[in-house]
Amino acid sequence: MALMLLPNSNQKWLTTCKTFFLLVLVAIDLGSGSVSWSLATKPAVFGNDIELHCNLDNDTSLNGSRHWSKGDNVKVLVVNGKTINDTKYSEELDKAKRTSILTITSLDTGDVNVPYTCQHGFQTYKKVLNMTVENFEYHPDKSNASFNQEDDHVLFAMKFEKVFPVPTCKASYGDQNITNLLNISSVLEDVFYKVEINLKYHHVSKGCMHHPFELDCCVGTKTIKQRFETANDVCLEMTPKLKTDEKPNVSEKDQTLGTVGQIVFGIVFLIYCVIFPLTFAYIQYNSY
């Protein structure tokens, strides 16, 4: 009724003020410039804990309500440090750095390539945690490797059932760099890669030489090493001969032991068969 009594000009002014006030509230609610989050743990290794940092600008009050949520359906993870799953998520406010820190325990595939929203008071910031080769790593638990020598060829094969990113490898045979002979194939399965590494190297050696084969593969910041000792056919042929040459030493040792045994036997025989009877006879003769 009071509005109906006001002149039309005053009603328009009041309506304009209300509209402006609502627009200001909407702008504050939707504004994303005063808070923003980023991945703080780099590299983020699957199986390890990671942190997302939500930074508050100087104009944002530290007393506002803090929220972290996940997914397009806005699944609430933490509110003011209170978490829905304390074995998976935790949050704390670093007032000195004006940062809300979300810790995600034991990073797994369900934690990546989904949006996370940081909200502080009326300020919100939403972004997808993209799994990039620069920031994420999955280190394989084990690799299946095989190494063989066939005639004058070195054959090597290795598989990673699950790895991220695709490894970068270098290979050497002795002092020769044979990286260019590596054949690396990869297939993306879900968010990880299945990788096969193969190598066939033809070597020619005229002398007996031992060559180590070495392979170094880098998976992000981790290096996986493989090393195998090799020997060519000439070395294998010389091995029995070396063993044969050592046999005379064994027989000489046996001859030495035989000579010593004969001497000991002679001394014992002399004592019991000659000296002992003579001594016994001498004692009996004197007793008479």
ChimeraX attribute file (.defattr): number of C-alpha atoms within 10 A of each C-alpha:
attribute: neighborCount
match mode: 1-to-1
recipient: residues
	/A:1	5
	/A:2	5
	/A:3	10
	/A:4	8
	/A:5	9
	/A:6	11
	/A:7	9
	/A:8	11
	/A:9	9
	/A:10	12
	/A:11	14
	/A:12	12
	/A:13	11
	/A:14	13
	/A:15	12
	/A:16	12
	/A:17	12
	/A:18	12
	/A:19	11
	/A:20	12
	/A:21	12
	/A:22	12
	/A:23	12
	/A:24	12
	/A:25	12
	/A:26	12
	/A:27	13
	/A:28	15
	/A:29	14
	/A:30	13
	/A:31	14
	/A:32	16
	/A:33	11
	/A:34	17
	/A:35	23
	/A:36	20
	/A:37	22
	/A:38	13
	/A:39	16
	/A:40	16
	/A:41	16
	/A:42	12
	/A:43	16
	/A:44	20
	/A:45	20
	/A:46	18
	/A:47	14
	/A:48	13
	/A:49	16
	/A:50	19
	/A:51	19
	/A:52	20
	/A:53	21
	/A:54	26
	/A:55	20
	/A:56	22
	/A:57	15
	/A:58	10
	/A:59	8
	/A:60	16
	/A:61	12
	/A:62	18
	/A:63	8
	/A:64	13
	/A:65	14
	/A:66	23
	/A:67	22
	/A:68	28
	/A:69	18
	/A:70	19
	/A:71	16
	/A:72	12
	/A:73	8
	/A:74	12
	/A:75	13
	/A:76	15
	/A:77	22
	/A:78	22
	/A:79	17
	/A:80	15
	/A:81	19
	/A:82	15
	/A:83	17
	/A:84	14
	/A:85	10
	/A:86	13
	/A:87	10
	/A:88	14
	/A:89	20
	/A:90	21
	/A:91	24
	/A:92	15
	/A:93	17
	/A:94	13
	/A:95	10
	/A:96	6
	/A:97	10
	/A:98	17
	/A:99	20
	/A:100	27
	/A:101	21
	/A:102	25
	/A:103	19
	/A:104	19
	/A:105	18
	/A:106	15
	/A:107	17
	/A:108	14
	/A:109	13
	/A:110	7
	/A:111	18
	/A:112	16
	/A:113	15
	/A:114	15
	/A:115	17
	/A:116	24
	/A:117	22
	/A:118	26
	/A:119	25
	/A:120	24
	/A:121	15
	/A:122	19
	/A:123	22
	/A:124	23
	/A:125	19
	/A:126	19
	/A:127	16
	/A:128	15
	/A:129	15
	/A:130	14
	/A:131	17
	/A:132	13
	/A:133	13
	/A:134	11
	/A:135	16
	/A:136	18
	/A:137	24
	/A:138	23
	/A:139	20
	/A:140	13
	/A:141	9
	/A:142	11
	/A:143	13
	/A:144	10
	/A:145	14
	/A:146	12
	/A:147	15
	/A:148	13
	/A:149	16
	/A:150	10
	/A:151	11
	/A:152	13
	/A:153	14
	/A:154	17
	/A:155	15
	/A:156	19
	/A:157	17
	/A:158	17
	/A:159	19
	/A:160	21
	/A:161	17
	/A:162	21
	/A:163	22
	/A:164	24
	/A:165	21
	/A:166	24
	/A:167	21
	/A:168	12
	/A:169	18
	/A:170	16
	/A:171	20
	/A:172	18
	/A:173	20
	/A:174	15
	/A:175	9
	/A:176	10
	/A:177	12
	/A:178	18
	/A:179	15
	/A:180	10
	/A:181	14
	/A:182	18
	/A:183	13
	/A:184	17
	/A:185	13
	/A:186	16
	/A:187	13
	/A:188	13
	/A:189	11
	/A:190	7
	/A:191	14
	/A:192	18
	/A:193	20
	/A:194	16
	/A:195	20
	/A:196	18
	/A:197	17
	/A:198	16
	/A:199	18
	/A:200	16
	/A:201	14
	/A:202	11
	/A:203	11
	/A:204	9
	/A:205	12
	/A:206	9
	/A:207	10
	/A:208	14
	/A:209	14
	/A:210	13
	/A:211	16
	/A:212	15
	/A:213	20
	/A:214	17
	/A:215	19
	/A:216	17
	/A:217	16
	/A:218	16
	/A:219	20
	/A:220	20
	/A:221	9
	/A:222	12
	/A:223	13
	/A:224	15
	/A:225	11
	/A:226	12
	/A:227	14
	/A:228	14
	/A:229	12
	/A:230	17
	/A:231	14
	/A:232	21
	/A:233	16
	/A:234	13
	/A:235	15
	/A:236	11
	/A:237	11
	/A:238	11
	/A:239	10
	/A:240	10
	/A:241	10
	/A:242	10
	/A:243	9
	/A:244	9
	/A:245	9
	/A:246	10
	/A:247	10
	/A:248	10
	/A:249	9
	/A:250	9
	/A:251	11
	/A:252	11
	/A:253	10
	/A:254	11
	/A:255	11
	/A:256	10
	/A:257	11
	/A:258	11
	/A:259	10
	/A:260	10
	/A:261	11
	/A:262	10
	/A:263	11
	/A:264	10
	/A:265	10
	/A:266	10
	/A:267	10
	/A:268	11
	/A:269	12
	/A:270	11
	/A:271	11
	/A:272	11
	/A:273	10
	/A:274	11
	/A:275	11
	/A:276	11
	/A:277	11
	/A:278	11
	/A:279	10
	/A:280	10
	/A:281	10
	/A:282	10
	/A:283	10
	/A:284	9
	/A:285	8
	/A:286	7
	/A:287	6
	/A:288	5
